[in-house]
Amino acid sequence: MHFKLIIAFVEDSKTETVMEAARAAGATGATVISNARGEGMKKSKTFLGLSLETQRDVLLFLVEEHLSRHILETICDVGELDDTDGTGIAFQIDVEDAVGVAH
């Protein structure tokens, strides 16, 4: 079986919604890394030295290759990644091999 790894950086307020939508699209689960921070092309705003940007979560989905594009597009739609700059990103990469995967 061939797999893809979908990596999504989403606003922490959207994590649960994205997870539920990805599961409905065929993902069987994910690993969540909380409180990630990143910088885009424009410097983030600060107030008295404190960052005003929202926290991000990193979601890692190991999915079957034939489902990956649909899941990626679902994450994009539900996470509103193409609607506003700085909302987050998602991408997929090939997985050469995986063990411990139940399907």
Backbone torsions as a table, in degrees:
resi	resn	phi	psi	omega
1	MET	NA	139.2	-179.4
2	HIS	-102.4	141.3	-176.3
3	PHE	-125.4	158.1	169.9
4	LYS	-124.6	149.8	173.2
5	LEU	-106.7	117.2	175.2
6	ILE	-96.7	125.8	178.3
7	ILE	-115.1	121.8	-178.0
8	ALA	-125.5	130.8	173.6
9	PHE	-106.4	111.3	-176.2
10	VAL	-128.8	157.2	174.8
11	GLU	-59.9	139.3	-175.9
12	ASP	-61.6	-23.8	178.0
13	SER	-72.2	-16.0	-178.4
14	LYS	-105.3	-0.5	-174.5
15	THR	-57.1	-51.1	-177.2
16	GLU	-63.7	-40.9	179.2
17	THR	-63.8	-44.4	179.1
18	VAL	-64.7	-42.1	179.4
19	MET	-60.7	-46.1	-179.8
20	GLU	-63.4	-41.9	-179.8
21	ALA	-67.4	-41.2	178.7
22	ALA	-64.2	-39.8	177.6
23	ARG	-63.4	-42.3	178.2
24	ALA	-65.0	-27.9	-179.9
25	ALA	-84.8	-5.8	175.7
26	GLY	126.5	-8.2	177.2
27	ALA	-70.3	141.6	-177.8
28	THR	-97.7	-7.3	179.3
29	GLY	166.7	180.0	-178.2
30	ALA	-158.4	162.2	169.4
31	THR	-106.9	133.1	-178.7
32	VAL	-112.8	126.0	173.4
33	ILE	-109.2	115.3	-173.1
34	SER	-88.4	155.7	171.3
35	ASN	59.5	49.5	173.6
36	ALA	-85.2	156.8	179.0
37	ARG	-135.1	142.2	178.8
38	GLY	-145.9	169.4	177.7
39	GLU	-130.3	139.1	177.9
40	GLY	-97.5	-156.5	-178.7
41	MET	-69.2	-30.3	-179.4
42	LYS	-102.7	139.9	178.4
43	LYS	-65.2	137.6	-179.2
44	SER	-73.3	154.3	-179.3
45	LYS	-80.2	150.2	176.3
46	THR	-131.1	158.8	175.3
47	PHE	-133.6	113.6	-176.4
48	LEU	53.8	39.5	177.6
49	GLY	83.1	-4.1	179.1
50	LEU	-98.5	137.1	-179.2
51	SER	-70.4	140.5	178.0
52	LEU	-98.9	0.7	-178.5
53	GLU	-77.9	153.3	179.4
54	THR	-81.1	154.1	177.1
55	GLN	-71.6	153.8	177.8
56	ARG	-116.8	153.8	168.7
57	ASP	-114.3	146.4	175.0
58	VAL	-103.5	122.8	179.6
59	LEU	-109.8	127.7	179.7
60	LEU	-114.3	117.5	179.8
61	PHE	-115.8	121.0	171.0
62	LEU	-97.2	111.5	-171.8
63	VAL	-128.2	158.4	175.4
64	GLU	-65.9	141.3	-173.5
65	GLU	-56.4	-40.5	-176.7
66	HIS	-69.4	-15.1	178.2
67	LEU	-99.6	-12.4	-166.2
68	SER	-62.3	-44.2	-177.0
69	ARG	-65.2	-41.5	179.2
70	HIS	-63.8	-42.6	179.0
71	ILE	-64.8	-43.2	179.3
72	LEU	-60.6	-44.2	178.8
73	GLU	-66.2	-36.2	177.0
74	THR	-64.1	-44.1	177.6
75	ILE	-59.7	-43.0	179.4
76	CYS	-61.1	-46.5	-178.3
77	ASP	-65.8	-51.2	-175.4
78	VAL	-70.0	-37.3	178.6
79	GLY	-79.7	-4.6	179.8
80	GLU	55.4	41.8	-174.5
81	LEU	-72.4	-27.5	179.4
82	ASP	-94.3	-2.9	-174.8
83	ASP	-82.2	-39.7	-175.3
84	THR	-139.3	138.4	176.4
85	ASP	-60.4	142.4	175.8
86	GLY	82.3	5.7	-179.0
87	THR	-75.2	-33.2	-179.2
88	GLY	150.2	176.6	177.8
89	ILE	-139.9	161.0	173.7
90	ALA	-147.1	143.7	178.0
91	PHE	-152.8	166.0	179.8
92	GLN	-126.9	148.0	177.4
93	ILE	-133.1	153.7	178.5
94	ASP	-70.5	144.5	174.9
95	VAL	-112.4	121.0	-177.9
96	GLU	-71.3	-39.9	-177.5
97	ASP	-157.0	153.5	178.6
98	ALA	-148.9	142.9	175.5
99	VAL	-126.4	159.2	178.9
100	GLY	75.7	18.1	-176.9
101	VAL	-99.2	120.8	175.2
102	ALA	-96.9	138.7	178.6
103	HIS	-141.2	NA	NA
